[in-house]
Amino acid sequence: MNAPTDISMKTSEVLRVELEVMKREHRDLDESIRALNDRGTADQLMLQRLKRSKLRLKDKIAVIEDRLTPDIIA
């Protein structure tokens, strides 16, 4: 059976697991970007792609964190 792709259809537990996986991928991308920069001979196209992927992940992480954080009316 296919897993639901709509965030509203997923349980909190599934979202927490996906959040941890995404955070790990985000850290890995950050390390890859840093390693390419440290080499000094970094391929600029590859760096741009990695940075875009990192930003997409950051956006997805923010959406999931917002979903998991209860709305508090102050």
MMTF fields as JSON, N, C-alpha, C and O atoms, coordinates in Angstrom:
{
  "mmtfVersion": "1.0.0",
  "mmtfProducer": "UNKNOWN",
  "numBonds": 295,
  "numAtoms": 296,
  "numGroups": 74,
  "numChains": 1,
  "numModels": 1,
  "chainsPerModel": [1],
  "groupsPerChain": [74],
  "chainIdList": ["A"],
  "bondAtomList": [4, 2, 8, 6, 12, 10, 16, 14, 20, 18, 24, 22, 28, 26, 32, 30, 36, 34, 40, 38, 44, 42, 48, 46, 52, 50, 56, 54, 60, 58, 64, 62, 68, 66, 72, 70, 76, 74, 80, 78, 84, 82, 88, 86, 92, 90, 96, 94, 100, 98, 104, 102, 108, 106, 112, 110, 116, 114, 120, 118, 124, 122, 128, 126, 132, 130, 136, 134, 140, 138, 144, 142, 148, 146, 152, 150, 156, 154, 160, 158, 164, 162, 168, 166, 172, 170, 176, 174, 180, 178, 184, 182, 188, 186, 192, 190, 196, 194, 200, 198, 204, 202, 208, 206, 212, 210, 216, 214, 220, 218, 224, 222, 228, 226, 232, 230, 236, 234, 240, 238, 244, 242, 248, 246, 252, 250, 256, 254, 260, 258, 264, 262, 268, 266, 272, 270, 276, 274, 280, 278, 284, 282, 288, 286, 292, 290],
  "bondOrderList": [1, 1, 1, 1, 1, 1, 1, 1, 1, 1, 1, 1, 1, 1, 1, 1, 1, 1, 1, 1, 1, 1, 1, 1, 1, 1, 1, 1, 1, 1, 1, 1, 1, 1, 1, 1, 1, 1, 1, 1, 1, 1, 1, 1, 1, 1, 1, 1, 1, 1, 1, 1, 1, 1, 1, 1, 1, 1, 1, 1, 1, 1, 1, 1, 1, 1, 1, 1, 1, 1, 1, 1, 1],
  "groupList": [{"groupName": "MET", "atomNameList": ["N", "CA", "C", "O"], "elementList": ["N", "C", "C", "O"], "formalChargeList": [0, 0, 0, 0], "bondAtomList": [1, 0, 2, 1, 3, 2], "bondOrderList": [1, 1, 2], "singleLetterCode": "M", "chemCompType": "L-PEPTIDE LINKING"}, {"groupName": "ASN", "atomNameList": ["N", "CA", "C", "O"], "elementList": ["N", "C", "C", "O"], "formalChargeList": [0, 0, 0, 0], "bondAtomList": [1, 0, 2, 1, 3, 2], "bondOrderList": [1, 1, 2], "singleLetterCode": "N", "chemCompType": "L-PEPTIDE LINKING"}, {"groupName": "ALA", "atomNameList": ["N", "CA", "C", "O"], "elementList": ["N", "C", "C", "O"], "formalChargeList": [0, 0, 0, 0], "bondAtomList": [1, 0, 2, 1, 3, 2], "bondOrderList": [1, 1, 2], "singleLetterCode": "A", "chemCompType": "L-PEPTIDE LINKING"}, {"groupName": "PRO", "atomNameList": ["N", "CA", "C", "O"], "elementList": ["N", "C", "C", "O"], "formalChargeList": [0, 0, 0, 0], "bondAtomList": [1, 0, 2, 1, 3, 2], "bondOrderList": [1, 1, 2], "singleLetterCode": "P", "chemCompType": "L-PEPTIDE LINKING"}, {"groupName": "THR", "atomNameList": ["N", "CA", "C", "O"], "elementList": ["N", "C", "C", "O"], "formalChargeList": [0, 0, 0, 0], "bondAtomList": [1, 0, 2, 1, 3, 2], "bondOrderList": [1, 1, 2], "singleLetterCode": "T", "chemCompType": "L-PEPTIDE LINKING"}, {"groupName": "ASP", "atomNameList": ["N", "CA", "C", "O"], "elementList": ["N", "C", "C", "O"], "formalChargeList": [0, 0, 0, 0], "bondAtomList": [1, 0, 2, 1, 3, 2], "bondOrderList": [1, 1, 2], "singleLetterCode": "D", "chemCompType": "L-PEPTIDE LINKING"}, {"groupName": "ILE", "atomNameList": ["N", "CA", "C", "O"], "elementList": ["N", "C", "C", "O"], "formalChargeList": [0, 0, 0, 0], "bondAtomList": [1, 0, 2, 1, 3, 2], "bondOrderList": [1, 1, 2], "singleLetterCode": "I", "chemCompType": "L-PEPTIDE LINKING"}, {"groupName": "SER", "atomNameList": ["N", "CA", "C", "O"], "elementList": ["N", "C", "C", "O"], "formalChargeList": [0, 0, 0, 0], "bondAtomList": [1, 0, 2, 1, 3, 2], "bondOrderList": [1, 1, 2], "singleLetterCode": "S", "chemCompType": "L-PEPTIDE LINKING"}, {"groupName": "LYS", "atomNameList": ["N", "CA", "C", "O"], "elementList": ["N", "C", "C", "O"], "formalChargeList": [0, 0, 0, 0], "bondAtomList": [1, 0, 2, 1, 3, 2], "bondOrderList": [1, 1, 2], "singleLetterCode": "K", "chemCompType": "L-PEPTIDE LINKING"}, {"groupName": "GLU", "atomNameList": ["N", "CA", "C", "O"], "elementList": ["N", "C", "C", "O"], "formalChargeList": [0, 0, 0, 0], "bondAtomList": [1, 0, 2, 1, 3, 2], "bondOrderList": [1, 1, 2], "singleLetterCode": "E", "chemCompType": "L-PEPTIDE LINKING"}, {"groupName": "VAL", "atomNameList": ["N", "CA", "C", "O"], "elementList": ["N", "C", "C", "O"], "formalChargeList": [0, 0, 0, 0], "bondAtomList": [1, 0, 2, 1, 3, 2], "bondOrderList": [1, 1, 2], "singleLetterCode": "V", "chemCompType": "L-PEPTIDE LINKING"}, {"groupName": "LEU", "atomNameList": ["N", "CA", "C", "O"], "elementList": ["N", "C", "C", "O"], "formalChargeList": [0, 0, 0, 0], "bondAtomList": [1, 0, 2, 1, 3, 2], "bondOrderList": [1, 1, 2], "singleLetterCode": "L", "chemCompType": "L-PEPTIDE LINKING"}, {"groupName": "ARG", "atomNameList": ["N", "CA", "C", "O"], "elementList": ["N", "C", "C", "O"], "formalChargeList": [0, 0, 0, 0], "bondAtomList": [1, 0, 2, 1, 3, 2], "bondOrderList": [1, 1, 2], "singleLetterCode": "R", "chemCompType": "L-PEPTIDE LINKING"}, {"groupName": "HIS", "atomNameList": ["N", "CA", "C", "O"], "elementList": ["N", "C", "C", "O"], "formalChargeList": [0, 0, 0, 0], "bondAtomList": [1, 0, 2, 1, 3, 2], "bondOrderList": [1, 1, 2], "singleLetterCode": "H", "chemCompType": "L-PEPTIDE LINKING"}, {"groupName": "GLY", "atomNameList": ["N", "CA", "C", "O"], "elementList": ["N", "C", "C", "O"], "formalChargeList": [0, 0, 0, 0], "bondAtomList": [1, 0, 2, 1, 3, 2], "bondOrderList": [1, 1, 2], "singleLetterCode": "G", "chemCompType": "PEPTIDE LINKING"}, {"groupName": "GLN", "atomNameList": ["N", "CA", "C", "O"], "elementList": ["N", "C", "C", "O"], "formalChargeList": [0, 0, 0, 0], "bondAtomList": [1, 0, 2, 1, 3, 2], "bondOrderList": [1, 1, 2], "singleLetterCode": "Q", "chemCompType": "L-PEPTIDE LINKING"}],
  "groupTypeList": [0, 1, 2, 3, 4, 5, 6, 7, 0, 8, 4, 7, 9, 10, 11, 12, 10, 9, 11, 9, 10, 0, 8, 12, 9, 13, 12, 5, 11, 5, 9, 7, 6, 12, 2, 11, 1, 5, 12, 14, 4, 2, 5, 15, 11, 0, 11, 15, 12, 11, 8, 12, 7, 8, 11, 12, 11, 8, 5, 8, 6, 2, 10, 6, 9, 5, 12, 11, 4, 3, 5, 6, 6, 2],
  "groupIdList": [1, 2, 3, 4, 5, 6, 7, 8, 9, 10, 11, 12, 13, 14, 15, 16, 17, 18, 19, 20, 21, 22, 23, 24, 25, 26, 27, 28, 29, 30, 31, 32, 33, 34, 35, 36, 37, 38, 39, 40, 41, 42, 43, 44, 45, 46, 47, 48, 49, 50, 51, 52, 53, 54, 55, 56, 57, 58, 59, 60, 61, 62, 63, 64, 65, 66, 67, 68, 69, 70, 71, 72, 73, 74],
  "secStructList": [7, 7, 7, 7, 7, 1, 4, 4, 4, 1, 7, 2, 2, 2, 2, 2, 2, 2, 2, 2, 2, 2, 2, 2, 2, 2, 2, 2, 2, 2, 2, 2, 2, 2, 2, 2, 2, 2, 2, 1, 7, 7, 7, 2, 2, 2, 2, 2, 2, 2, 2, 2, 2, 2, 2, 2, 2, 2, 2, 2, 2, 2, 2, 2, 2, 2, 2, 2, 1, 7, 7, 7, 7, 7],
  "xCoordList": [0.847, 0.0, 0.892, 1.931, 0.512, 1.307, 1.146, 0.046, 2.256, 2.228, 1.646, 1.919, 0.847, 0.279, 1.358, 2.268, 1.249, 2.23, 1.739, 2.537, 0.448, -0.121, 0.185, -0.123, 0.798, 1.225, 0.039, 0.196, -1.136, -2.3, -2.815, -3.586, -2.395, -2.869, -1.934, -2.246, -0.819, 0.167, -0.007, -0.421, 0.314, 0.226, 1.436, 2.443, 1.311, 2.401, 3.661, 4.765, 3.512, 4.677, 5.415, 6.644, 4.67, 5.285, 5.991, 7.102, 5.354, 5.963, 7.242, 8.209, 7.263, 8.475, 9.631, 10.774, 9.33, 10.367, 10.88, 12.088, 9.961, 10.37, 11.175, 12.121, 10.805, 11.517, 12.96, 13.877, 13.163, 14.528, 15.348, 16.528, 14.727, 15.432, 15.824, 16.949, 14.899, 15.177, 16.265, 17.115, 16.241, 17.276, 18.644, 19.64, 18.69, 19.959, 20.444, 21.626, 19.52, 19.892, 20.381, 21.319, 19.746, 20.128, 21.558, 22.357, 21.872, 23.23, 24.244, 25.344, 23.859, 24.759, 25.042, 26.18, 24.008, 24.202, 25.108, 25.968, 24.914, 25.752, 27.21, 28.101, 27.452, 28.823, 29.421, 30.603, 28.602, 29.076, 29.445, 30.471, 28.603, 28.872, 30.151, 30.982, 30.318, 31.51, 32.756, 33.792, 32.656, 33.804, 34.196, 35.384, 33.215, 33.517, 34.166, 35.108, 33.662, 34.249, 35.67, 36.535, 35.918, 37.245, 38.29, 39.47, 37.856, 38.774, 39.32, 40.434, 38.517, 38.967, 38.722, 38.712, 38.528, 38.265, 36.829, 36.549, 35.93, 34.534, 33.866, 34.057, 33.095, 32.281, 31.096, 30.265, 31.027, 30.004, 28.591, 27.671, 28.409, 27.1, 26.673, 25.524, 27.597, 27.294, 26.965, 26.031, 27.722, 27.446, 26.055, 25.33, 25.679, 24.352, 23.262, 22.262, 23.451, 22.452, 22.335, 21.232, 23.47, 23.444, 22.767, 21.992, 23.069, 22.466, 20.959, 20.199, 20.52, 19.079, 18.4, 17.317, 19.022, 18.463, 18.361, 17.376, 19.388, 19.401, 18.266, 17.604, 18.04, 16.947, 15.585, 14.687, 15.422, 14.147, 13.887, 12.771, 14.925, 14.784, 14.427, 13.586, 15.071, 14.797, 13.331, 12.692, 12.799, 11.391, 10.47, 9.485, 10.791, 9.987, 10.046, 9.04, 11.23, 11.391, 10.517, 9.862, 10.504, 9.702, 8.213, 7.49, 7.748, 6.337, 5.971, 4.933, 6.818, 6.533, 6.584, 5.736, 7.579, 7.672, 6.445, 5.939, 5.963, 4.742, 3.547, 2.696, 3.481, 2.365, 2.418, 1.381, 3.623, 3.767, 3.614, 3.277, 3.864, 3.768, 2.315, 1.743, 1.727, 0.331, 0.188, 1.056, -0.946, -1.242, -1.618, -2.485, -0.966, -1.234, -1.78, -1.116, -2.974, -3.567, -3.146, -3.463, -2.427, -1.916, -2.882, -2.616],
  "yCoordList": [-1.178, 0.0, 1.242, 1.251, 2.258, 3.471, 4.319, 4.462, 4.878, 5.772, 7.109, 7.571, 7.738, 9.04, 10.098, 10.174, 10.91, 11.968, 13.285, 14.192, 13.403, 14.619, 14.638, 13.692, 15.733, 15.834, 15.752, 15.28, 16.199, 16.199, 14.787, 14.573, 13.829, 12.455, 11.601, 10.446, 12.151, 11.372, 11.571, 12.637, 10.53, 10.615, 11.369, 11.553, 11.795, 12.527, 11.687, 12.207, 10.4, 9.525, 9.424, 9.482, 9.274, 9.198, 10.508, 10.504, 11.627, 12.927, 13.112, 13.683, 12.642, 12.765, 11.964, 12.423, 10.775, 9.947, 10.622, 10.712, 11.095, 11.786, 13.037, 13.366, 13.734, 14.94, 14.619, 15.333, 13.564, 13.174, 12.782, 13.123, 12.066, 11.669, 12.91, 13.009, 13.851, 15.081, 15.914, 16.491, 15.976, 16.73, 16.102, 16.809, 14.787, 14.086, 14.373, 14.642, 14.314, 14.625, 16.069, 16.348, 16.985, 18.396, 18.562, 19.293, 17.872, 17.918, 17.333, 17.863, 16.229, 15.6, 16.53, 16.626, 17.215, 18.175, 19.309, 19.759, 19.768, 20.843, 20.415, 21.189, 19.196, 18.679, 18.536, 18.812, 18.105, 17.97, 19.326, 19.47, 20.31, 21.667, 22.204, 22.78, 22.023, 22.491, 21.793, 22.429, 20.48, 19.731, 20.208, 20.333, 20.472, 20.97, 22.347, 22.632, 23.194, 24.532, 24.463, 25.223, 23.56, 23.438, 22.959, 23.291, 22.179, 21.679, 22.8, 22.719, 23.844, 24.969, 24.828, 25.825, 23.617, 23.39, 22.934, 22.061, 23.54, 23.111, 23.431, 24.509, 22.499, 22.689, 23.577, 23.184, 24.768, 25.737, 25.234, 25.505, 24.514, 23.968, 22.946, 22.938, 22.098, 21.096, 21.784, 21.38, 22.811, 23.549, 24.165, 24.108, 24.753, 25.351, 24.308, 24.553, 23.151, 22.075, 21.594, 21.385, 21.422, 20.973, 22.006, 21.658, 23.279, 24.345, 24.423, 24.649, 24.239, 24.236, 23.067, 23.221, 21.909, 20.732, 20.973, 20.602, 21.598, 21.901, 22.859, 22.685, 23.873, 24.82, 24.153, 24.437, 23.258, 22.536, 21.704, 21.674, 21.031, 20.237, 21.119, 20.756, 22.274, 23.201, 23.618, 23.691, 23.89, 24.264, 23.125, 23.35, 21.898, 20.735, 20.513, 20.18, 20.699, 20.549, 21.563, 21.227, 22.798, 23.85, 23.513, 23.744, 22.974, 22.61, 21.517, 21.593, 20.509, 19.408, 19.894, 19.519, 20.73, 21.244, 22.084, 22.017, 22.871, 23.649, 22.742, 23.035, 21.655, 20.702, 20.017, 19.767, 19.716, 19.019, 19.93, 19.47, 21.229, 22.182, 22.639, 23.171, 22.433, 22.854, 24.37, 25.117, 24.794, 26.221, 26.675, 26.081, 27.724, 28.261, 29.671, 30.543, 29.874, 31.196, 31.971, 31.591, 33.066, 33.858, 34.935, 35.701],
  "zCoordList": [0.0, 0.0, 0.0, 0.66, -0.709, -0.793, 0.452, 0.987, 0.906, 2.065, 1.633, 0.525, 2.492, 2.125, 2.005, 2.831, 0.974, 0.777, 1.345, 1.578, 1.572, 2.143, 3.633, 4.358, 4.078, 5.478, 6.44, 7.566, 6.019, 6.896, 7.159, 8.094, 6.346, 6.498, 7.367, 7.657, 7.772, 8.519, 10.015, 10.471, 10.77, 12.221, 12.774, 12.09, 14.017, 14.666, 14.753, 14.589, 15.01, 15.125, 13.79, 13.75, 12.711, 11.391, 11.077, 10.546, 11.401, 11.15, 11.952, 11.447, 13.185, 14.006, 13.42, 13.414, 12.933, 12.314, 11.047, 10.831, 10.214, 8.988, 9.304, 8.59, 10.368, 10.777, 11.136, 10.729, 11.885, 12.259, 11.043, 10.947, 10.111, 8.89, 8.093, 7.605, 7.963, 7.212, 7.886, 7.209, 9.206, 9.918, 9.696, 9.545, 9.677, 9.434, 8.01, 7.792, 7.043, 5.661, 5.54, 4.794, 6.271, 6.249, 6.771, 6.188, 7.881, 8.434, 7.458, 7.295, 6.811, 5.838, 4.663, 4.203, 4.177, 3.095, 3.54, 2.783, 4.763, 5.296, 5.349, 5.0, 5.78, 5.837, 4.435, 4.226, 3.487, 2.107, 1.523, 0.859, 1.775, 1.284, 1.896, 1.194, 3.187, 3.882, 3.344, 3.15, 3.101, 2.591, 1.191, 0.891, 0.341, -0.999, -0.934, -1.674, -0.053, 0.098, 0.632, 0.197, 1.57, 2.17, 1.167, 1.287, 0.179, -0.835, -1.708, -2.224, -1.863, -2.662, -4.148, -4.871, -4.611, -6.027, -6.237, -7.058, -5.479, -5.501, -6.831, -7.393, -7.314, -8.505, -8.11, -7.292, -8.693, -8.304, -8.593, -7.821, -9.684, -10.007, -8.956, -8.515, -8.566, -7.537, -6.213, -5.52, -5.862, -4.628, -4.656, -3.663, -5.787, -5.897, -5.729, -5.055, -6.339, -6.219, -4.781, -4.276, -4.13, -2.735, -1.838, -0.948, -2.085, -1.275, -1.507, -0.565, -2.758, -3.037, -2.349, -1.786, -2.389, -1.714, -0.218, 0.419, 0.331, 1.758, 2.118, 3.142, 1.274, 1.524, 1.41, 2.203, 0.418, 0.292, 1.54, 2.059, 2.014, 3.227, 4.421, 5.244, 4.504, 5.607, 5.593, 6.643, 4.403, 4.283, 4.71, 5.412, 4.285, 4.668, 6.174, 6.801, 6.751, 8.203, 8.928, 9.914, 8.447, 9.078, 9.017, 9.987, 7.897, 7.758, 8.755, 9.412, 8.867, 9.795, 11.238, 12.048, 11.57, 12.937, 13.278, 14.398, 12.319, 12.551, 12.788, 13.628, 12.058, 12.215, 13.574, 14.188, 14.042, 15.315, 16.528, 17.619, 16.33, 17.437, 17.562, 16.61, 18.726, 18.883, 18.844, 19.297, 18.282, 18.262, 19.666, 20.307, 20.139, 21.459, 21.279, 20.718, 21.751, 21.667, 22.899, 24.027, 22.673, 23.793, 24.178, 25.105]
}
